[in-house]
């Protein structure tokens, strides 16, 4: 799926490169999770809901390093820019990040010198309509509606969306987010300049 490049003494984790098969899995997830045939069900045990709520809380509280720790090493984070996007291997989006790029975003926010985040955005995320189902052995797919409220420079803006997650087992016994897709309601309109993590 991915190949690890040797980590330097300074890096906390190896740099992973995403190959074509991993992008194909992202595209397959998009198609499977949004179709009428997706077998979504109520999260009876609440485990998936707790994971999604924790991710939202960490982002809202600005705990970006802990948030990044919720993701698998070969994760992908995709924000399409069209109502009906094409395969992300052949079309650009708002962004398509692997773990290295996500870590770059977190590092930029950590410096406190990111111009577009001075002052920093204050956010609150509200999740609803959480559904989940088993995709294959050890993998869960989840879907949720999101309303993200951002307040910055005396302006409050809503960012409505739906999210798709692929959740895999953690070798330590927990769960990690392998894929996250955020489908903004206004994804095909001018989005302005945002620098906080959606």
C-alpha positions as CSV (number, residue, x, y, z in Angstrom):
1,X,0.0,0.0,0.0
2,X,2.7,2.5,1.0
3,X,6.4,2.4,1.2
4,X,8.4,3.8,4.1
5,X,11.5,5.9,3.5
6,X,14.1,5.7,6.2
7,X,13.5,8.2,8.9
8,X,16.2,10.7,9.8
9,X,17.3,11.2,13.4
10,X,15.3,14.4,13.6
11,X,12.0,13.0,12.3
12,X,9.5,11.5,14.7
13,X,8.1,9.0,12.2
14,X,9.0,7.7,8.7
15,X,7.9,9.6,5.6
16,X,5.3,7.5,3.8
17,X,4.5,7.7,0.1
18,X,1.0,6.9,-1.1
19,X,0.8,4.8,-4.2
20,X,-1.8,4.4,-6.9
21,X,-3.6,1.5,-5.1
22,X,-4.1,3.7,-2.0
23,X,-5.6,6.5,-4.2
24,X,-7.8,3.9,-5.8
25,X,-9.1,2.8,-2.4
26,X,-9.9,6.5,-1.6
27,X,-12.0,6.7,-4.8
28,X,-13.7,3.4,-4.1
29,X,-14.6,4.7,-0.6
30,X,-16.1,7.9,-2.0
31,X,-18.3,5.9,-4.3
32,X,-19.4,3.3,-1.8
33,X,-20.2,5.6,1.1
34,X,-22.4,8.1,-0.8
35,X,-24.5,5.7,-2.8
36,X,-28.1,4.8,-2.0
37,X,-26.9,1.2,-1.5
38,X,-24.6,2.1,1.3
39,X,-25.6,-0.1,4.2
40,X,-25.4,2.6,6.9
41,X,-26.7,1.6,10.4
42,X,-27.0,3.2,13.8
43,X,-23.8,3.1,15.8
44,X,-25.3,0.8,18.5
45,X,-22.2,0.6,20.7
46,X,-21.4,4.3,20.3
47,X,-17.7,3.5,19.6
48,X,-17.6,5.2,16.2
49,X,-19.5,8.2,17.5
50,X,-17.1,8.6,20.4
51,X,-14.1,8.5,17.9
52,X,-15.7,11.2,15.7
53,X,-16.7,13.4,18.6
54,X,-13.1,13.1,20.0
55,X,-11.7,14.2,16.7
56,X,-14.0,17.2,16.5
57,X,-13.2,18.2,20.1
58,X,-9.4,18.0,19.5
59,X,-9.7,20.3,16.5
60,X,-12.0,22.7,18.3
61,X,-9.6,22.9,21.2
62,X,-6.6,23.4,19.0
63,X,-5.0,20.2,20.1
64,X,-3.6,19.5,16.6
65,X,-0.8,17.1,17.6
66,X,-3.2,14.8,19.4
67,X,-5.6,15.1,16.5
68,X,-2.9,14.0,14.1
69,X,-2.2,11.1,16.3
70,X,-5.7,9.8,15.5
71,X,-4.7,9.0,11.9
72,X,-3.0,6.0,10.5
73,X,0.5,6.3,8.9
74,X,-0.9,5.9,5.4
75,X,-3.9,8.2,5.9
76,X,-5.5,10.4,3.2
77,X,-7.5,13.5,3.8
78,X,-9.5,14.7,0.8
79,X,-11.7,17.8,0.4
80,X,-13.2,17.7,-3.1
81,X,-14.0,20.9,-4.9
82,X,-17.0,19.8,-7.0
83,X,-20.4,18.5,-6.2
84,X,-19.7,15.4,-8.3
85,X,-15.9,15.0,-8.2
86,X,-13.8,12.9,-10.4
87,X,-11.2,10.4,-9.4
88,X,-8.7,12.3,-7.2
89,X,-5.8,10.8,-9.1
90,X,-6.8,12.9,-12.2
91,X,-8.6,15.9,-10.7
92,X,-7.5,18.5,-8.2
93,X,-9.6,19.4,-5.1
94,X,-9.6,21.9,-2.3
95,X,-6.9,19.7,-0.9
96,X,-5.7,16.1,-0.9
97,X,-3.3,15.5,2.0
98,X,-1.3,12.5,3.0
99,X,0.1,12.3,6.6
100,X,3.2,14.3,5.7
101,X,1.1,17.2,4.4
102,X,-1.2,17.0,7.4
103,X,1.9,17.2,9.7
104,X,3.1,20.2,7.7
105,X,-0.3,22.0,8.4
106,X,-0.1,21.2,12.1
107,X,3.5,22.4,12.2
108,X,2.6,25.7,10.5
109,X,-0.3,26.3,13.0
110,X,2.0,25.4,15.9
111,X,4.5,28.2,15.0
112,X,1.9,30.9,15.7
113,X,3.2,32.8,12.7
114,X,0.7,31.7,10.1
115,X,-0.6,35.1,8.9
116,X,-4.1,33.8,8.0
117,X,-4.5,32.6,11.5
118,X,-3.5,35.7,13.4
119,X,-5.8,35.9,15.3
120,X,-6.6,32.2,15.3
121,X,-10.0,31.0,14.3
122,X,-12.3,29.8,17.1
123,X,-14.4,26.8,15.9
124,X,-17.2,24.5,17.1
125,X,-18.2,21.4,15.2
126,X,-21.6,19.7,15.5
127,X,-22.0,16.2,14.2
128,X,-25.2,14.5,13.4
129,X,-26.7,11.6,11.4
130,X,-23.8,9.3,12.2
131,X,-24.0,6.0,10.3
132,X,-21.5,3.2,10.1
133,X,-21.0,-0.2,8.6
134,X,-18.2,-2.8,8.2
135,X,-16.4,-2.6,4.9
136,X,-14.2,-5.6,5.3
137,X,-12.4,-7.4,8.1
138,X,-11.2,-4.8,10.6
139,X,-12.4,-1.8,8.6
140,X,-15.4,0.4,9.4
141,X,-16.9,3.1,7.1
142,X,-18.7,6.0,8.8
143,X,-20.7,8.9,7.5
144,X,-21.8,12.0,9.4
145,X,-23.2,15.4,8.8
146,X,-21.1,18.4,10.0
147,X,-21.8,22.0,10.8
148,X,-18.6,23.7,11.5
149,X,-18.8,27.3,13.0
150,X,-15.8,29.5,12.6
151,X,-15.4,32.8,14.4
152,X,-12.6,35.1,13.4
153,X,-12.2,38.9,13.4
154,X,-15.7,39.5,14.7
155,X,-17.3,37.4,11.9
156,X,-18.9,34.0,12.4
157,X,-19.2,31.8,9.3
158,X,-20.9,28.3,8.9
159,X,-19.2,25.5,7.0
160,X,-21.9,22.8,6.5
161,X,-20.7,19.5,5.1
162,X,-20.9,15.8,5.3
163,X,-17.9,13.6,6.2
164,X,-16.9,10.1,5.2
165,X,-14.4,8.1,7.3
166,X,-12.6,4.9,6.9
167,X,-11.5,3.5,10.3
168,X,-9.0,0.7,10.9
169,X,-7.7,-1.1,13.9
170,X,-4.7,0.2,15.7
171,X,-2.0,-2.3,16.6
172,X,-2.2,-1.1,20.2
173,X,-5.9,-2.2,20.2
174,X,-7.7,1.1,19.5
175,X,-8.8,2.6,16.2
176,X,-7.2,5.0,13.7
177,X,-8.7,7.1,11.0
178,X,-7.3,5.8,7.7
179,X,-9.3,8.1,5.4
180,X,-11.3,11.3,5.9
181,X,-13.3,13.0,3.2
182,X,-15.0,16.3,3.8
183,X,-17.7,17.3,1.3
184,X,-18.4,21.0,1.9
185,X,-21.9,22.1,0.9
186,X,-20.3,25.0,-0.9
187,X,-17.4,23.1,-2.3
188,X,-18.0,24.3,-5.9
189,X,-18.2,28.0,-4.8
190,X,-15.5,30.4,-3.9
191,X,-14.4,29.4,-0.4
192,X,-12.3,32.4,0.6
193,X,-9.1,32.1,2.5
194,X,-9.3,29.7,5.4
195,X,-6.2,28.3,7.2
196,X,-7.7,26.4,10.1
197,X,-8.0,22.6,9.7
198,X,-11.4,21.6,8.5
